[in-house]
Amino acid sequence: MSKTILELSKVSKSFISAGEELQIINNLDLLITSASKTSIIGESGCGKSTLLNIIGGLESPTKGTIQAGPYSVHNLSEKKLTLYRGQFLGLVFQFHYLLKDFSALENVMLPAFMSGMKKKEAMEKARALLVDVGLEQRMHHFPSRMSGGERQRAAVARALINTPSLVLADEPTGNLDPANADLVREILFTVVSRYNNTLILATHDLDMAACADTCYRLQNGQLVLQ
């Protein structure tokens, strides 16, 4: 049986806007099993990114608990949040956030090197991941010499360099043309399956959402199974 890797219990998130409380996430429960692939769809502004940020420890819930593996995310200190994001999570955003003065290879290996992996080992692992995402001919190119799709594929490889248990992808094809979006979608699902990562994906791309094992719609602060 698959084990539970993530559990959200009675999670809420609200913001104060113009003196009024705006409820984005409302008493939400979610159970994710290891190696599963889950997609979350919904209208712009419904809270998909907020939900992923809460799971990733980038935002705190107003109330509720988040248990990710051994990490009680809602209670972590800043130091332990850094460990959680560096060792347990892989993050893919709508924008690639590659460092412009580093090659694709250097961008991908950097998180592993910063986490204490020896440089040679980090470089070898980065090379293997870049091959996995179809960038074996672009390893030594800087982001300015790569297409948008290539940059996003490098960002996927970077998210996997520290062998994360959980990968969070927030609109990873949102800035891409249809052909590149299709390629990134195929590569993302292929590599997380190969490395047995758990994936939670927020997307407007219904074709991408349909590739997941389970799809939810976020509406009125709640997840509705599709």
C-alpha positions in Angstrom: 0.0 0.0 0.0 1.1 3.6 -0.7 1.9 5.6 2.4 0.7 9.1 3.1 3.3 11.7 2.3 1.3 14.8 2.8 -1.8 15.6 5.0 -3.5 19.0 5.3 -6.1 19.2 8.1 -8.6 22.0 8.4 -6.3 24.5 6.7 -7.6 28.0 6.1 -5.9 31.1 4.7 -7.3 34.6 4.8 -5.9 38.1 3.9 -7.0 41.5 4.9 -7.8 43.7 1.9 -9.2 47.2 2.2 -10.1 46.5 5.8 -12.0 43.4 5.0 -11.1 39.8 5.5 -10.7 37.8 2.3 -11.0 34.0 2.7 -8.9 32.2 0.1 -8.6 28.7 1.6 -11.4 27.5 3.9 -11.2 24.6 6.3 -9.5 22.5 3.6 -8.4 18.8 4.0 -6.1 17.0 1.6 -4.4 13.6 1.7 -1.6 12.8 -0.7 0.0 9.3 -1.1 3.6 8.7 -2.0 4.5 8.6 -5.8 1.0 9.9 -6.8 0.4 12.7 -9.2 -2.3 15.3 -8.3 -3.5 18.3 -10.3 -5.4 21.3 -9.0 -7.3 23.5 -11.4 -9.5 26.6 -10.9 -10.1 30.1 -11.9 -7.4 32.8 -11.6 -7.3 34.1 -8.1 -9.0 31.1 -6.6 -6.0 30.3 -4.4 -4.1 27.6 -6.2 -0.7 29.3 -5.8 -1.6 30.2 -2.2 -2.3 26.5 -1.5 1.0 25.4 -3.0 2.9 28.1 -1.1 1.3 26.9 2.1 2.4 23.3 1.4 5.9 24.6 0.5 6.2 26.6 3.6 6.4 29.9 1.7 3.2 31.1 3.4 1.7 30.3 6.7 -1.9 29.1 7.1 -4.2 31.2 9.1 -5.2 28.0 10.9 -4.8 24.2 10.4 -2.0 21.8 10.1 0.3 20.5 7.3 2.2 17.3 7.8 4.7 16.5 5.0 6.6 13.3 5.7 8.4 14.0 9.1 7.9 17.8 8.8 5.1 19.6 10.7 5.3 22.5 8.2 2.9 24.8 10.1 5.2 24.7 13.2 8.7 24.9 11.6 11.3 27.5 12.4 12.9 29.4 9.6 16.0 27.2 9.8 14.0 24.0 9.6 11.8 25.4 6.8 15.0 25.9 4.8 15.9 22.2 5.4 12.4 21.2 4.4 12.5 23.1 1.2 16.0 22.0 0.4 15.8 18.3 1.2 12.1 17.3 1.0 10.7 19.6 -1.8 11.4 20.3 -5.4 9.8 23.5 -6.7 8.9 24.4 -10.2 7.4 27.9 -10.8 5.7 29.6 -13.8 9.0 31.6 -14.2 12.2 29.6 -14.4 14.3 31.7 -12.1 17.5 30.5 -13.6 20.6 32.5 -12.7 21.6 34.4 -15.9 25.3 34.2 -15.3 25.4 30.5 -14.9 25.1 27.8 -17.5 22.2 25.3 -17.5 24.5 22.7 -15.9 25.6 25.1 -13.2 22.1 26.2 -12.5 20.9 22.6 -12.1 23.9 21.5 -9.9 23.9 24.5 -7.6 21.2 23.4 -5.1 22.9 20.0 -4.6 26.3 21.7 -4.2 24.9 24.2 -1.7 23.3 21.3 0.2 26.8 19.7 0.8 27.1 17.4 -2.2 30.7 17.2 -3.6 31.1 19.3 -6.8 31.9 16.3 -9.0 29.0 14.3 -7.8 26.6 17.3 -8.1 27.8 17.9 -11.7 27.4 14.2 -12.7 23.9 14.2 -11.3 23.0 17.4 -13.0 24.3 16.1 -16.3 22.1 13.0 -16.0 19.0 15.1 -15.2 19.7 17.4 -18.2 19.9 14.4 -20.4 16.5 13.2 -18.9 14.9 16.5 -19.9 16.4 16.5 -23.4 19.0 19.2 -22.9 22.2 17.2 -23.4 23.2 19.6 -26.2 22.4 22.7 -24.2 24.2 22.0 -20.9 26.8 24.7 -21.3 24.4 27.4 -22.7 23.4 30.4 -20.6 19.7 31.1 -20.1 19.8 33.9 -22.6 20.8 31.4 -25.3 18.0 29.0 -24.5 14.4 29.1 -25.5 11.6 29.5 -23.0 10.8 25.8 -23.2 14.4 24.9 -22.7 14.7 27.1 -19.7 11.7 25.6 -18.1 13.0 22.1 -18.7 16.2 23.1 -17.0 14.1 24.3 -14.1 12.4 20.9 -13.9 15.9 19.3 -13.7 17.0 21.7 -11.0 13.8 20.9 -9.0 14.8 17.2 -9.0 18.6 17.5 -8.2 18.2 16.9 -4.5 16.0 13.8 -4.9 12.9 15.4 -3.4 10.1 13.3 -2.0 7.5 15.9 -3.1 7.5 18.1 -6.2 5.3 21.2 -6.3 4.7 22.7 -9.8 2.9 26.0 -10.0 1.7 26.8 -13.6 4.9 25.3 -15.1 3.6 25.8 -18.7 1.9 29.1 -18.1 4.4 31.2 -20.1 5.0 28.7 -22.9 3.5 28.4 -26.4 1.4 25.2 -27.0 4.2 23.2 -28.6 6.7 23.9 -25.7 3.9 23.4 -23.1 3.2 19.9 -24.5 6.9 19.1 -24.4 7.3 20.3 -20.8 4.2 18.5 -19.7 5.4 15.2 -21.2 8.9 15.6 -19.7 7.6 16.6 -16.2 5.4 13.6 -15.9 8.0 11.3 -17.4 10.8 12.3 -15.0 8.8 12.3 -11.8 7.6 8.8 -12.7 11.1 7.7 -13.4 12.4 9.0 -10.1 9.3 8.0 -8.1 8.6 11.6 -6.9 5.2 12.7 -5.7 3.8 15.5 -7.8 1.3 18.2 -6.9 0.5 20.5 -9.9 -1.5 23.7 -10.1 -2.4 24.5 -13.7 -4.9 26.2 -16.1 -3.9 23.6 -18.7 -6.6 21.0 -18.7 -4.6 18.6 -20.9 -1.8 18.7 -18.3 -4.3 18.3 -15.4 -5.7 15.2 -17.1 -2.3 13.5 -17.0 -2.5 13.3 -13.2 -3.9 10.4 -11.2 -6.3 12.7 -9.4 -7.6 16.1 -10.3 -9.3 18.6 -8.0 -10.9 21.9 -8.7 -10.3 24.6 -6.1 -13.5 26.7 -5.6 -14.8 28.6 -2.6 -11.7 27.7 -0.7 -12.4 23.9 -1.0 -11.0 21.1 -3.2 -13.7 19.4 -5.3 -12.8 16.0 -6.9 -13.1 16.2 -10.7 
